[in-house]
Amino acid sequence: MLDIPVQTSNSPQDAHLIFSAAEKMVNGSGSCNRIFGPYEIGNRNSLKFGNLASTMMACQNQAFENKLLETLKSVERYQIIGGELWLKDSRKRVILKLR
């Protein structure tokens, strides 16, 4: 995820995800488009996102948003370290860090 430069100065908001434990839904933004969909937490810190959808506005940071959605599809596990949510792939490599 870190190989794509992100420029947020012209973005209406920062990229973010909000997890609703009660609804088992995630909502957020890739900085321009809204992202939303289900997620499931299982044993041993497993985490899988269901079919995530997003609005489809043309954005300056479109490459970043596409990579974010692609990365979220690869998530298999999570870990919380020092106030950060680390998302990991099937090989337990950290692929995304969220604050």
C-alpha positions as a Python dict, from the first residue, in 0.01 Angstrom:
ca = {
    (1, 'M'): (0, 0, 0),
    (2, 'L'): (288, 235, 69),
    (3, 'D'): (415, 241, -290),
    (4, 'I'): (153, 488, -416),
    (5, 'P'): (207, 854, -326),
    (6, 'V'): (-94, 1012, -157),
    (7, 'Q'): (-180, 1377, -192),
    (8, 'T'): (-464, 1480, 32),
    (9, 'S'): (-434, 1858, 15),
    (10, 'N'): (-714, 1882, -243),
    (11, 'S'): (-926, 1608, -89),
    (12, 'P'): (-1248, 1689, 92),
    (13, 'Q'): (-1150, 1449, 374),
    (14, 'D'): (-880, 1208, 481),
    (15, 'A'): (-904, 839, 401),
    (16, 'H'): (-1060, 652, 693),
    (17, 'L'): (-1256, 343, 797),
    (18, 'I'): (-1518, 318, 1072),
    (19, 'F'): (-1607, -29, 1200),
    (20, 'S'): (-1954, -89, 1347),
    (21, 'A'): (-1937, -397, 1569),
    (22, 'A'): (-2315, -404, 1618),
    (23, 'E'): (-2387, -409, 1244),
    (24, 'K'): (-2064, -583, 1136),
    (25, 'M'): (-2028, -316, 870),
    (26, 'V'): (-1740, -92, 773),
    (27, 'N'): (-1794, 259, 635),
    (28, 'G'): (-1542, 516, 535),
    (29, 'S'): (-1372, 701, 258),
    (30, 'G'): (-1072, 658, 33),
    (31, 'S'): (-1041, 1041, 56),
    (32, 'C'): (-1295, 1106, -221),
    (33, 'N'): (-1533, 811, -261),
    (34, 'R'): (-1732, 645, 16),
    (35, 'I'): (-1645, 282, 97),
    (36, 'F'): (-1891, 48, 267),
    (37, 'G'): (-1965, -320, 320),
    (38, 'P'): (-1971, -610, 565),
    (39, 'Y'): (-1685, -759, 759),
    (40, 'E'): (-1646, -1067, 976),
    (41, 'I'): (-1414, -1126, 1270),
    (42, 'G'): (-1331, -1484, 1360),
    (43, 'N'): (-1098, -1678, 1584),
    (44, 'R'): (-733, -1586, 1630),
    (45, 'N'): (-772, -1229, 1503),
    (46, 'S'): (-905, -1332, 1164),
    (47, 'L'): (-1075, -1054, 967),
    (48, 'K'): (-1243, -1080, 628),
    (49, 'F'): (-1419, -805, 438),
    (50, 'G'): (-1725, -904, 238),
    (51, 'N'): (-1816, -743, -93),
    (52, 'L'): (-1704, -385, -43),
    (53, 'A'): (-1866, -119, -256),
    (54, 'S'): (-1780, 242, -319),
    (55, 'T'): (-1925, 546, -482),
    (56, 'M'): (-1776, 612, -823),
    (57, 'M'): (-1678, 977, -848),
    (58, 'A'): (-1371, 1058, -1057),
    (59, 'C'): (-1103, 1158, -809),
    (60, 'Q'): (-754, 1301, -815),
    (61, 'N'): (-631, 1013, -595),
    (62, 'Q'): (-808, 738, -792),
    (63, 'A'): (-500, 512, -801),
    (64, 'F'): (-481, 529, -421),
    (65, 'E'): (-851, 448, -380),
    (66, 'N'): (-829, 153, -620),
    (67, 'K'): (-524, 19, -434),
    (68, 'L'): (-700, 63, -98),
    (69, 'L'): (-1001, -144, -211),
    (70, 'E'): (-771, -407, -362),
    (71, 'T'): (-569, -422, -39),
    (72, 'L'): (-880, -458, 179),
    (73, 'K'): (-984, -763, -27),
    (74, 'S'): (-653, -927, 71),
    (75, 'V'): (-698, -882, 447),
    (76, 'E'): (-705, -1206, 648),
    (77, 'R'): (-597, -1098, 997),
    (78, 'Y'): (-569, -796, 1220),
    (79, 'Q'): (-362, -684, 1516),
    (80, 'I'): (-385, -374, 1734),
    (81, 'I'): (-44, -230, 1823),
    (82, 'G'): (5, 98, 2009),
    (83, 'G'): (-319, 257, 1894),
    (84, 'E'): (-283, 137, 1533),
    (85, 'L'): (-486, -127, 1353),
    (86, 'W'): (-255, -346, 1148),
    (87, 'L'): (-422, -541, 867),
    (88, 'K'): (-241, -850, 744),
    (89, 'D'): (-260, -1081, 444),
    (90, 'S'): (-270, -1463, 438),
    (91, 'R'): (108, -1476, 492),
    (92, 'K'): (68, -1258, 804),
    (93, 'R'): (247, -965, 637),
    (94, 'V'): (128, -619, 739),
    (95, 'I'): (-36, -470, 430),
    (96, 'L'): (-208, -169, 584),
    (97, 'K'): (-170, 32, 905),
    (98, 'L'): (-455, 251, 1027),
    (99, 'R'): (-448, 509, 1305),
}
